[in-house]
Amino acid sequence: MEDILEILRELKPGVALDENTELVNSRILDSLTMLRLVGKLSSEFEVVITARDVLPENFANARAIAALIDRLVARRDDED
């Protein structure tokens, strides 16, 4: 979770963020920030985030992002 919050804070400096901060509904994540976030998450966690994964519910807050990453890591590990 801390890794995700660190990435979010890097992308949105000066914005108070915790694991429950609404990212989509509060418009903290705009389209450009979302693209950058997906790239950083993919690189940091060595997962593939597809367009089908980029749904508001998967990026609603840091907890939702962590759950998405957990699912993608499990999928990746199952494929290995």
Short mmCIF file of the C-alpha atoms (twelve columns), coordinates in Angstrom:
data_MODEL
# 
_entry.id   MODEL 
# 
loop_
_atom_site.group_PDB 
_atom_site.id 
_atom_site.type_symbol 
_atom_site.label_atom_id 
_atom_site.label_alt_id 
_atom_site.label_comp_id 
_atom_site.label_asym_id 
_atom_site.label_seq_id 
_atom_site.Cartn_x 
_atom_site.Cartn_y 
_atom_site.Cartn_z 
_atom_site.pdbx_PDB_model_num 
ATOM 1  C CA . MET A 1  0.000   0.000   0.000   1 
ATOM 2  C CA . GLU A 2  2.802   2.416   0.858   1 
ATOM 3  C CA . ASP A 3  4.382   1.891   -2.570  1 
ATOM 4  C CA . ILE A 4  1.105   2.851   -4.219  1 
ATOM 5  C CA . LEU A 5  0.677   5.914   -2.009  1 
ATOM 6  C CA . GLU A 6  4.261   6.940   -2.764  1 
ATOM 7  C CA . ILE A 7  3.593   6.740   -6.511  1 
ATOM 8  C CA . LEU A 8  0.381   8.732   -6.127  1 
ATOM 9  C CA . ARG A 9  2.143   11.385  -4.054  1 
ATOM 10 C CA . GLU A 10 4.883   11.632  -6.676  1 
ATOM 11 C CA . LEU A 11 2.269   12.162  -9.387  1 
ATOM 12 C CA . LYS A 12 0.185   14.607  -7.313  1 
ATOM 13 C CA . PRO A 13 2.589   16.487  -5.039  1 
ATOM 14 C CA . GLY A 14 0.913   18.658  -2.466  1 
ATOM 15 C CA . VAL A 15 -2.333  16.656  -2.486  1 
ATOM 16 C CA . ALA A 16 -3.168  15.057  0.854   1 
ATOM 17 C CA . LEU A 17 -3.594  11.358  0.107   1 
ATOM 18 C CA . ASP A 18 -4.312  8.285   2.179   1 
ATOM 19 C CA . GLU A 19 -5.607  4.832   1.302   1 
ATOM 20 C CA . ASN A 20 -9.227  5.993   1.263   1 
ATOM 21 C CA . THR A 21 -8.856  9.280   -0.623  1 
ATOM 22 C CA . GLU A 22 -11.311 9.323   -3.521  1 
ATOM 23 C CA . LEU A 23 -9.156  9.622   -6.632  1 
ATOM 24 C CA . VAL A 24 -11.675 9.411   -9.454  1 
ATOM 25 C CA . ASN A 25 -14.755 11.068  -7.967  1 
ATOM 26 C CA . SER A 26 -12.698 13.957  -6.605  1 
ATOM 27 C CA . ARG A 27 -10.912 14.278  -9.963  1 
ATOM 28 C CA . ILE A 28 -7.467  13.901  -8.474  1 
ATOM 29 C CA . LEU A 29 -6.784  11.504  -11.336 1 
ATOM 30 C CA . ASP A 30 -7.235  13.104  -14.740 1 
ATOM 31 C CA . SER A 31 -6.572  11.264  -17.995 1 
ATOM 32 C CA . LEU A 32 -2.899  12.246  -18.222 1 
ATOM 33 C CA . THR A 33 -2.231  11.374  -14.591 1 
ATOM 34 C CA . MET A 34 -4.027  8.067   -15.104 1 
ATOM 35 C CA . LEU A 35 -1.730  7.197   -18.014 1 
ATOM 36 C CA . ARG A 36 1.332   8.044   -15.964 1 
ATOM 37 C CA . LEU A 37 -0.021  6.085   -12.996 1 
ATOM 38 C CA . VAL A 38 -0.667  2.981   -15.094 1 
ATOM 39 C CA . GLY A 39 2.875   3.152   -16.461 1 
ATOM 40 C CA . LYS A 40 4.437   3.532   -13.024 1 
ATOM 41 C CA . LEU A 41 2.315   0.755   -11.508 1 
ATOM 42 C CA . SER A 42 3.122   -1.580  -14.396 1 
ATOM 43 C CA . SER A 43 6.819   -0.935  -13.982 1 
ATOM 44 C CA . GLU A 44 6.920   -1.011  -10.178 1 
ATOM 45 C CA . PHE A 45 4.887   -4.204  -9.772  1 
ATOM 46 C CA . GLU A 46 5.864   -5.885  -13.062 1 
ATOM 47 C CA . VAL A 47 2.255   -6.369  -14.156 1 
ATOM 48 C CA . VAL A 48 0.351   -5.705  -17.350 1 
ATOM 49 C CA . ILE A 49 -2.539  -3.294  -16.864 1 
ATOM 50 C CA . THR A 50 -4.809  -3.512  -19.889 1 
ATOM 51 C CA . ALA A 51 -7.478  -1.092  -21.055 1 
ATOM 52 C CA . ARG A 52 -10.037 -3.513  -19.579 1 
ATOM 53 C CA . ASP A 53 -8.445  -2.988  -16.157 1 
ATOM 54 C CA . VAL A 54 -8.677  0.806   -16.344 1 
ATOM 55 C CA . LEU A 55 -12.088 1.169   -14.754 1 
ATOM 56 C CA . PRO A 56 -13.160 3.803   -12.229 1 
ATOM 57 C CA . GLU A 57 -13.757 1.154   -9.563  1 
ATOM 58 C CA . ASN A 58 -10.173 -0.141  -9.912  1 
ATOM 59 C CA . PHE A 59 -8.741  3.352   -9.366  1 
ATOM 60 C CA . ALA A 60 -11.296 4.770   -6.911  1 
ATOM 61 C CA . ASN A 61 -8.698  4.966   -4.122  1 
ATOM 62 C CA . ALA A 62 -5.357  3.436   -3.134  1 
ATOM 63 C CA . ARG A 63 -7.098  0.417   -1.598  1 
ATOM 64 C CA . ALA A 64 -8.828  -0.339  -4.899  1 
ATOM 65 C CA . ILE A 65 -5.535  0.045   -6.757  1 
ATOM 66 C CA . ALA A 66 -3.855  -2.340  -4.297  1 
ATOM 67 C CA . ALA A 67 -6.609  -4.904  -4.877  1 
ATOM 68 C CA . LEU A 68 -6.145  -4.563  -8.648  1 
ATOM 69 C CA . ILE A 69 -2.383  -5.022  -8.320  1 
ATOM 70 C CA . ASP A 70 -2.912  -8.078  -6.099  1 
ATOM 71 C CA . ARG A 71 -5.194  -9.641  -8.735  1 
ATOM 72 C CA . LEU A 72 -2.753  -8.871  -11.554 1 
ATOM 73 C CA . VAL A 73 0.218   -10.254 -9.616  1 
ATOM 74 C CA . ALA A 74 -1.735  -13.438 -8.850  1 
ATOM 75 C CA . ARG A 75 -2.689  -13.765 -12.531 1 
ATOM 76 C CA . ARG A 76 0.921   -13.223 -13.586 1 
ATOM 77 C CA . ASP A 77 2.189   -15.775 -11.096 1 
ATOM 78 C CA . ASP A 78 -0.419  -18.327 -12.201 1 
ATOM 79 C CA . GLU A 79 0.749   -17.933 -15.794 1 
ATOM 80 C CA . ASP A 80 4.414   -18.583 -14.892 1 
# 
